[in-house]
Amino acid sequence: MAKRTKYLKPEDRRILTADVLASKRISPNFVRVTIGGNELADYTPMGFDQWFRLFMPGRNGLRLPTAASNLWYAQYLMMGKDHRPLVRNYTVREHRAAGAGTFGTTAEIDIDFAMHGDHTPACGWASACEPGSTVGLLDEGITYQPPEHTTWSLLAGDESALPAIAGILKSAPRDLQGAVYVEIAHADDTQDLNEPEGVHVDWLVRSDPDTEVGTLVTEAVRAANLPGDATYGWVAGEQKLASGLRRHLVNDRGVPKADVTFTGYWRIGKAQG
Ligand SMILES: Cc1cc2nc3c(=O)[nH]c(=O)nc-3n(C[C@H](O)[C@H](O)[C@H](O)COP(=O)(O)OP(=O)(O)OC[C@H]3O[C@@H](n4cnc5c(N)ncnc54)[C@H](O)[C@@H]3O)c2cc1C
């Protein structure tokens, strides 16, 4: 994963368990899994692009590390391949507090999986999981951190970053000014982003399956009119997309390095974990 410039971590955290409440294909390339349960009462929603490590059942069911700090990873490695959970990173698409849920009385979290086939470990799990299946969740906080001197936000990413972009636009002040470039695989994968009036959203549909992910969003940002100064850049998605756009913003557009947050969410040809 690409280096992250800065981010806001939750103060206290431990691995929480939750149960699958529903799994539904919401558009050609997105499956929404809703989780809930009593332990989500201990989850503190921060909004924006809040992400978490999702622990799904491994080869022999779900065994979770118990360490709350970064030591969870050492524990995970010690478990051995047959007993480890499957761990991937996901974003809170929507959090509903207890009592405001769609499926029950506890808090609920929607997770939107960008499907790249049905057979990778995480996509396979998302498309086949049944209500009642248990998962673990470790809160990792938010990366969207516009410095105070910036007045205009550029958000750019591929479909894996759509949940984060949706979360940022939902949490952003209503007077936010900026532009969003989001690349998706199908025109029907667009979502209602409820963007502030001063934010222009450009959906870039990768209709040719031979086009490499990230090509369209990279071209669009390169061609975009950005205000001269005070731009904050947030880019996420495939590794080359994220680091390439960061380089473009810094080297060609003169955006200070500290005013760009970039995160490689995944890498072409390389499985996580
Ligand atoms: C902070 C953060 C937040 C994230 N939030 C989300 C989110 O909300 N929704 C979401 O869908 N993803 C999100 N991701 C990306 C997700 O973690 C990865 O895509 C993950 O690798 C998927 O796991 P997998 O088991 O499907 O594939 P893996 O086993 O990791 O990889 C298998 C193969 O699939 C390819 N691959 C992996 N991801 C993609 C992709 N998105 N598109 C095309 N090919 C891919 C790999 O190159 C590899 O060849 C996030 C990542 C980070 C770091």
The ligand as an SDF file (V2000), in Angstrom:
LIG
                    3D

 53 58  0  0  0  0  0  0  0  0999 V2000
   -8.1230    2.4180    3.3430 C   0  0  0  0  0  0  0  0  0  0  0  0
   -8.7740    1.4760    2.3300 C   0  0  0  0  0  0  0  0  0  0  0  0
  -10.1500    1.4830    2.1470 C   0  0  0  0  0  0  0  0  0  0  0  0
  -10.7450    0.6620    1.1800 C   0  0  0  0  0  0  0  0  0  0  0  0
  -12.1120    0.6820    1.0280 N   0  0  0  0  0  0  0  0  0  0  0  0
  -12.6950   -0.1040    0.0900 C   0  0  0  0  0  0  0  0  0  0  0  0
  -14.1120   -0.1250   -0.0670 C   0  0  0  0  0  0  0  0  0  0  0  0
  -14.8760    0.5010    0.6900 O   0  0  0  0  0  0  0  0  0  0  0  0
  -14.6390   -0.8920   -1.0670 N   0  0  0  0  0  0  0  0  0  0  0  0
  -13.8310   -1.6470   -1.9010 C   0  0  0  0  0  0  0  0  0  0  0  0
  -14.3580   -2.3200   -2.7890 O   0  0  0  0  0  0  0  0  0  0  0  0
  -12.5000   -1.6670   -1.7490 N   0  0  0  0  0  0  0  0  0  0  0  0
  -11.9020   -0.9330   -0.7650 C   0  0  0  0  0  0  0  0  0  0  0  0
  -10.5520   -0.9820   -0.5890 N   0  0  0  0  0  0  0  0  0  0  0  0
   -9.7630   -1.8390   -1.4950 C   0  0  0  0  0  0  0  0  0  0  0  0
   -9.7680   -3.3210   -1.0630 C   0  0  0  0  0  0  0  0  0  0  0  0
   -9.1930   -3.4420    0.2180 O   0  0  0  0  0  0  0  0  0  0  0  0
   -8.9240   -4.1180   -2.0760 C   0  0  0  0  0  0  0  0  0  0  0  0
   -9.4820   -4.0070   -3.3620 O   0  0  0  0  0  0  0  0  0  0  0  0
   -8.7520   -5.5740   -1.6920 C   0  0  0  0  0  0  0  0  0  0  0  0
   -7.5370   -6.0110   -2.2270 O   0  0  0  0  0  0  0  0  0  0  0  0
   -9.8740   -6.4950   -2.1770 C   0  0  0  0  0  0  0  0  0  0  0  0
   -9.5810   -7.8120   -1.7270 O   0  0  0  0  0  0  0  0  0  0  0  0
   -9.8760   -9.1010   -2.6210 P   0  0  0  0  0  0  0  0  0  0  0  0
   -9.7970  -10.2590   -1.6950 O   0  0  0  0  0  0  0  0  0  0  0  0
  -11.1140   -8.8840   -3.4140 O   0  0  0  0  0  0  0  0  0  0  0  0
   -8.6820   -9.1310   -3.6660 O   0  0  0  0  0  0  0  0  0  0  0  0
   -7.1430   -9.5310   -3.3930 P   0  0  0  0  0  0  0  0  0  0  0  0
   -7.0310  -10.9290   -2.9040 O   0  0  0  0  0  0  0  0  0  0  0  0
   -6.5080   -8.4680   -2.5580 O   0  0  0  0  0  0  0  0  0  0  0  0
   -6.5390   -9.4180   -4.8500 O   0  0  0  0  0  0  0  0  0  0  0  0
   -6.8220  -10.4180   -5.8480 C   0  0  0  0  0  0  0  0  0  0  0  0
   -6.6190   -9.8200   -7.2330 C   0  0  0  0  0  0  0  0  0  0  0  0
   -7.5970   -8.8030   -7.4410 O   0  0  0  0  0  0  0  0  0  0  0  0
   -6.9720   -7.5710   -7.8080 C   0  0  0  0  0  0  0  0  0  0  0  0
   -7.7440   -6.4990   -7.1610 N   0  0  0  0  0  0  0  0  0  0  0  0
   -7.8100   -6.1850   -5.8360 C   0  0  0  0  0  0  0  0  0  0  0  0
   -8.6650   -5.1600   -5.6260 N   0  0  0  0  0  0  0  0  0  0  0  0
   -9.1290   -4.8100   -6.8610 C   0  0  0  0  0  0  0  0  0  0  0  0
  -10.0640   -3.8240   -7.3100 C   0  0  0  0  0  0  0  0  0  0  0  0
  -10.6950   -2.9850   -6.4730 N   0  0  0  0  0  0  0  0  0  0  0  0
  -10.3430   -3.7610   -8.6440 N   0  0  0  0  0  0  0  0  0  0  0  0
   -9.7320   -4.6010   -9.5260 C   0  0  0  0  0  0  0  0  0  0  0  0
   -8.8450   -5.5520   -9.1560 N   0  0  0  0  0  0  0  0  0  0  0  0
   -8.5580   -5.6600   -7.8390 C   0  0  0  0  0  0  0  0  0  0  0  0
   -5.5290   -7.6800   -7.2930 C   0  0  0  0  0  0  0  0  0  0  0  0
   -4.6570   -6.9170   -8.1200 O   0  0  0  0  0  0  0  0  0  0  0  0
   -5.2490   -9.1560   -7.4230 C   0  0  0  0  0  0  0  0  0  0  0  0
   -4.8150   -9.4610   -8.7160 O   0  0  0  0  0  0  0  0  0  0  0  0
   -9.9390   -0.1870    0.3910 C   0  0  0  0  0  0  0  0  0  0  0  0
   -8.5420   -0.2250    0.6130 C   0  0  0  0  0  0  0  0  0  0  0  0
   -7.9740    0.6080    1.5590 C   0  0  0  0  0  0  0  0  0  0  0  0
   -6.4740    0.5540    1.7850 C   0  0  0  0  0  0  0  0  0  0  0  0
  1  2  1  0
  2  3  1  0
  2 52  2  0
  3  4  2  0
  4  5  1  0
  4 50  1  0
  5  6  2  0
  6  7  1  0
  6 13  1  0
  7  8  2  0
  7  9  1  0
  9 10  1  0
 10 11  2  0
 10 12  1  0
 12 13  2  0
 13 14  1  0
 14 15  1  0
 14 50  1  0
 15 16  1  0
 16 17  1  0
 16 18  1  0
 18 19  1  0
 18 20  1  0
 20 21  1  0
 20 22  1  0
 22 23  1  0
 23 24  1  0
 24 25  2  0
 24 26  1  0
 24 27  1  0
 27 28  1  0
 28 29  2  0
 28 30  1  0
 28 31  1  0
 31 32  1  0
 32 33  1  0
 33 34  1  0
 33 48  1  0
 34 35  1  0
 35 36  1  0
 35 46  1  0
 36 37  1  0
 36 45  1  0
 37 38  2  0
 38 39  1  0
 39 40  1  0
 39 45  2  0
 40 41  1  0
 40 42  2  0
 42 43  1  0
 43 44  2  0
 44 45  1  0
 46 47  1  0
 46 48  1  0
 48 49  1  0
 50 51  2  0
 51 52  1  0
 52 53  1  0
M  END
$$$$
